[in-house]
């Protein structure tokens, strides 16, 4: 079964119950449109540039290359690179996709021509989920995006701000330790538990000083429900994304469903923001409530740049980014790291030895400890090498036709940089499929995106703005899990590292582990 079999099924058996005659009509229209598009693209290209389009597999009328796609796109695209080279094209319905699979070509896209490739081409579902693309991930490159990035990098996600909300995320991590202690000797779904931990920690940081007690639990439960449905919808192939002219019909109902979920998020945001404003009006924000991200954002909105102000829609879109983007990626990284550590007893031994030396077995991990854990940092870096959270990063979209690797890349193409394949390339990495943290000890590699052999958070202007928060959340969680407990697989279980491609790279088979306390003083588990 291919990735797009459900797309065909939904067209003929979906909610709209398209008749066979109507489906036939659409096929005829699509086919004619596809031929016209191919003809015009090739004609325009030959007229405007001596450089050819990249090579690529031959497509079929109507669908291009869509029907041949394997669901695990990251590995499928890596396989195509073995045939067509480090840059090749794919016909994605009425769109053109360009796949980049080498450090030198990635450098041309993300550094040499950074401004040209600084735009995005949001999916219909992504646009619906982020207030029409008003967030930092989808906003087009320009003054509004620069304002949002300034807000995130210099204000919201700065080390000073992250330090100020540490107690809000610490509380959730300590609650998780208590829960795991209650489950000693029993199997625990590590990925599921860490999803709840990270989600609650992030929402704590977002508005933990505004929403407390039972109300915070209720809001958290609704967020989990809506997020789960959002992710399920987001990974469905949508005909509107491949044939933009049909987006107005929303044939599969994906936009309609996402709009409904986004409205639920919006109602939650409105209620929380109203509560925060009420607290401010009563003069209680400074002494009765802990600071949180929402307080910073509302203050920035009121003090914003008059030329490009931060408006309430931007505030809500940024909250959405933090919840949806931060939770899933950090959770997947923690789960993959724990799986690799449990599969390598020597790695677990060295990690715990380092934790004992730095933290001590008569103490609990605090976030300030993580700066003195070079081996654990190497474990995180090696995890992100093998299992980058976003294997294609977020696809780029050139604002003008340009030349990359000797080929013409037309304006409006979708450009996928396959960082997953680059970071497993045997011509770059020794024993690339082996989990070996020591390759990162005393190494030059970091998360800055300056080395195109290793750039799990991207590079250039659109590099992930949440690197500092992700590093803290993943490191703090891993350090706490490994310092507080020993971990083993249930009897008869074997680790399976099969990956599942979605919004982010996930572990296909959930990781289940049995915790055993390592610390003698039981009060350290409270």
N, C-alpha and C positions, 0 to 999 in steps of 0.2 A: 504494500500500500504506500502511495506517495503522499507527500505533505499536503497536496492539494486535492486529494480524493474527496475530502469532506466539503471543499468548496463546490465541486461539481454536484455533490449530493444535495447541498443546501439550495442550489439553483433549481433543481428539479423537484425536490421534496421539502423545501423549507417552509417558513411561515407564510410566504406569499402564494404558495401552491401554484407556481407558474405552469400554465398549460403547455403541452408539447408544442403547439403551434407558436406560442409566444417565445418559448425557448429557442425554437428553430429560427425565428426572426432575429433574436438577439445574436445567435451564432453567425448568421449571415452578415449582420451589421458589424460584429466584431471582426470577422474575417476580412471584410472589405476595408475596415479601418486599419487593421493590422498591416495589410499589404500596402495601403496608402502611406502609413507611417514609415514602414521600412523603406519604401521607395523614396519618400521625401527626405528621410534621414540620410540615406546613402547619397542622394543627389546633392543635398545641401553640403554634406561633408566633402564630396569630391570637388565641389565648386570652391569651397572656402579654405581647404587645407591640403598640402601635399602629404601630410602624415596620415596613415591609415587608422581606422578604428582598431582597438586591440583584437586579437584572435578570440575565438570562443566556440562552444558547441553550436551546431546548427539547431535552430528552433523550428517549431511547427506553427502553421497558421493559427491565429486566435490566441494561443497561450504562450508562444515563444518557447522558453525553456522551463516554464513553471511545472509542467506535468512530470518532468523527469527528476524533480528535486527529491532528495531523501530528507525525512524529518530532521535528522541531525545535521543541520546545514553547515556547522563549523567544520566537521570532518569531511562532509561531502565536497565543500568548496576547496578544502585542502587537497582532496584527491584530484579535482579538476586542474589545480595548479600544476600537478605533476605532468599533465598532458599539455596544457596550453601555456604554461609559463607563469612568471610572477605577476603579470597583469593580464586580465582577460575580461571579456564582456559576456553578459547574459541578457537575453530578452525577457523582461518581466512584464508580460502582457504588452501594454502600450508604453512601458517605461524601459529605460536602458540601465542595467546594473553593471558596475565595474568592480572587480574584486582584485585587491592588492595583497600579495603574499610574500613580500621580501622587504628587508630593512631599507634598502636603497630607494625603492619606489615609495615606501611609506614616508620616508624623509621628504621626498619631493612633494607629496600631498600635504603632510602635516607641518612641515617647516618651510621649505623653499617657496611653496605657494599657499601658505597658511591662510591668508586673507581670502583668496579665491575659494578655498574649500571650507570656509568658516560657517557656511549656512547648513540648514537641515531641511529635510523633506518629511515633515511629520505624517504619521499614519492617521487615518480618520479616527481610530480609537484613541491614539495618543493626543490628538488635538481636542477631542471631546473631554478627555480626562483632565486636561490642564488649562481649562478656561480659554479654549481657542488657541492653545500654544503660547500662553502668557508666562510660562515658567522659563527657567534658565536653560533647560535642556532643548526646548524646541524653538524659542524665540530667534528670529533671524538676526544675523550679525548686524550691529548698528548701535545707535545711542541707547536704546532701551536695554539691549543685551549687556552693554558695557556697564550700565547702571546696576543691573541685577548682579552681575559678576562682582562689582565693587561692593555691593551690599553683602554678598556671601563671603568673599575672600577677606575683606578688610574689617567687616563688622560681625556678621552672624557666625562665621566658622573660623574666626581668628583664634589663636591659642588663648588669648585673654578671655574671650567669651566662653570658649569650651571649658576653661578652668572654672569659670564662675558657675557653670551648671553641672559640675562634677557630682555634687551630692545628689542631684536628681537622677542621674544614671546609676550611681553607686547603689542607691536604695534598691533598684530593681535587680541588679546583679546579686546582691546579698540575699534577696528573697529567693532567687533561683538556687543559690547554694543551700538554703534551708529546705527547699522542696527536694533537691537531689539527695540531701541527707535522709529525708523521710523515705526515699526510694532505694536506699542502700541494699544491694543484693538482688535488686529487681531490674528487669530490662527497662531502659529509658530510650525513647525516640529522641536522639540528640538534636537532629535538625528541627523537629517540631518544637522542642523545648526552647531552643535558642531563637527560633522565630518569635515566640512569645516574649522572650527576654529582651531581644533587640527592639521589637516593636514597642513594648512597654517602656523601655529605656528612652527611645527616641521621642515617644509621645510625652514622657516625663519631662524631657528637655524642652519640648515645644511649648507645653502649657502646664507642666506639673505644678507650677506655682499658682496657677489659676483654677484648675479643676482638681479637686482632692476627694479622698474617701470613696464612697460608693459610686458617686457620679463619675469619677475617673475610671473605675472598673467597668461601668456601663458603656462609657464612651470607647474604651479600649476594646470591649467585646464587639461593638458595632463596627469599629474600624477593621478588626480581623475579618469579620464577615464580608464587608464591602471590598476589602483588599483582595480577598480570595477570589471573589467573583470578577473583579477587575482584571486580575492576572489571567484568569481562565479565558476571558474574552479577548484580551490583548494578544494572545498567541495564536488566535484563529486567523487563517489566511482570509483576507477581505478583498473581494473583487473590486471594491471601490478604490483600493490602493493601487491596483494594477491597471485599472481603466478609469482614470479620474473623471471622465465625462459621465460615468454612471453613478458617481458619488451621490448625486441628488436623489437617486432612487433608493439608496441604502438597501439593496436587494436582500442581504442576509440579516438585516436588522441590527448589525453590530453597533452602529453609531447610536441608534435609539436605545439599545441596552446600556451602552456606556454613558449616555446622557443621563439616564435614570440613576445610575450609580454615582455619577459626579454630583447630581443634585442632592443625594443623601450626604455625601461628604460636605457639600456646601452648607447644608443645614446645620451640621455639626460645627463647622467653622464659625458660622454666624452666631450660634449660641455661645460658643467659647469666647469669641471676640466681644460679644455684648456683655458677657460676664466680666471680662477683663476691663472694659470701658466703665462698667458700673463700679468696679472696685476703685478705679482711678478717680472717678467722680466723687467717691466717698472719702478720698484721701488715704486709701489703705495700701496703695501699691508699693510704697517704700518700706513700710515697717511690718505689714501684716502678711505679705505674700512673698515667697522666694522669687528671685528673678528667673525668667525663662526666655526662650527664643521669641515667643509671641510679644513679650514686653519690649524686647529689642526692636522687633520689626515695626510695631506700632509707633515706637518713638522715632524710628528712622523715617516712617511715612510722614509724620508730622514735621520732621526737620529736613525733609528731602530737598533735593536739587530742584529749583524752580523750572529749569529747562527740561529735565527728564525726571519727573517726580515718581516716587514709588507709590502706586495707588493700591486700593484695597484688593483689587483683582490680583495684582502681583503678589501681595502678601499671602493670599490664599493659595495661589499657584506654587509659591515657594514652600508653604507648609505641606502641600501635596507632594512636592519633590522629596522633601525630607522623609516623609512617612513611607511612600511607595518605593522611591529609589534607594533610600538608605537601609530599609529593613531587609529587603530581599537579597541584595548583593552581599551585605555583611553576613547574613545568616548562611548563605551558600558557602562563603569563604570559610567560616568557622566549621561548618560540617565537613567540607573537604579536608581541611587541616586536621581535624580530629580523626578522620578516617585514615589519612596518611600516617599520622603519629601512631595510631593503634596498630597499623600494619607494619610499623618499623619499631620494634622494642628498643633498639639502641637510640633512636631519636627521642622516644619517650623518656628513657633513662637520662640522657644528656639534658633534656629540657627541664626535668624535675630536679636534677642536680643543680642547675643554674638557679632555679627558683629557691631551692633550699639555701644556697649561698647568699642570695640577694635579699630574700624575704624572711627566711627562717621558718622552721616548722612550728614555732610558737607564735606566729603572727599571720595575719591575712594579707592578701595582695591588695595594694592600693595603686592607683594609676601612676603615681610618681615613680613606682618601681620599674615600670616598663621601659624607661630610658636606659636602664642598666641591665637589659636582657638581650644581648646581641645574638645569642643562639636562637631565642624565640623569634626575634626579628627575622633571622634567616629562614626559620620555618615558615613564617607568613609570606616572605618573598618567594620562596620555592613553591608554596601552595598557589600563589597568584601566577607563577610562571606556567605551571601545569594546568591550572584551572582558573583562568582569568574570569572575573565576574561577568564581563560583557565581551564575549569572544570576538565580536566585530566592532567593539566600542559602540558609539552611536553613529550610524551612517552619515557621511558628509554629502554635501550637494554643491557642486561648483556654480558660482554666480556668473561665470562666463566660460565659453569654450576655451580649452587650454591644451597644452601638450605635456604628457607625463610618460616617462619611459619610452619616448619616441613615438607615442600613439596619441591620437586625438581623443580627448575626453569632452564630449558635448556638454554644453550648459544644461543644468537640470538633471544630470545623471545621478543615480544613487551610488555612492562609492563606499564599499565595504572594505575596511582594513582588517584582515584576518590575523589579529594579534595572537590568537590561539595557535595557529599554524607556525607563525614566526618564532614563537617562544618554545616550539618543539622541533625546530629545524635542526637535523643532525649536522649540517654544515656549520652551525653556529654553536651548538651546545653539545658537550661530551655526554654520552649516554642520556639523551634528552628525555627518555621515558622513565628514568629512575628518579625517585624522590630523594634528593641529596641536598639538604640545607647548607652543607658546608661549602658549596660552591658560592654562597653569598657571604660567607665570613670574610671580612676585610676586603670586600669587593667594591668596585666602582658603581655597581648598579643600585639605583634608588627609584623613587616614584616620580621623578621630575619630568620624565618623558624626553630627556636629552639624548638617551641612547636608544636607537631604534632596533636593537636586539631584544630589549626588555622595556616595555611601556604598558603595563597592565591597566593603568588609569588614563591612557591616551597621551596626547602631546599637543603642544601649541596652544592657541587661544581657547580651544574648546576642551582642554584637559579637564577632567573631573574636578569640580570645586570642593567635593567632599572628602578629599584624600585624608586630611588631618583627622576628621571625625571617624572615618572608616578605620584608620590605623589605630586610633585609641580604642574604638569599640571592639575590634577583632582581637587586638593584643590583650586588652584587659580581660575579655571573656576567656580567651585561651589560657592566659596565665592563671586565672581563678579556677577554671575547670581542672587544670593539670596540677596545680599546687594543692588543691583541696581533696582530690580524689585520684585513685588509680582506676584505670578503665580496661575492661576486657569484653570480648564478644560473648554473647550467649552460647551455651554449649551446642556444638554442631554447626554454628553459623560460620560463614566465610564472607570476607569483604568483597564487595562488587563495586568497582570504580566506574561503571558505565555512566556516561554523562547524558543528560537530557537537555536539548536546546529549547529555550523559551525566551522570555524577556531577558533573563540572565541564564548562565550555565548552572544547572542544578545536578545534584546526585540523583540518578534515576531510581536506585534502590535506597530507601531511607536508612541512615546509620542508626543502629540500635546498639547501645553499650550498657554494661553493668558497672555502676560506680561503687568503689570501696574507699572508705575514709582513710586519709593519710595523716591527718593531724590528730594528736593525742587529746588535746583540750576540746571537749565537745562544745564549749561555749563559742568557739570560733565558727561553728556552723549555725549559730543563731542569727 
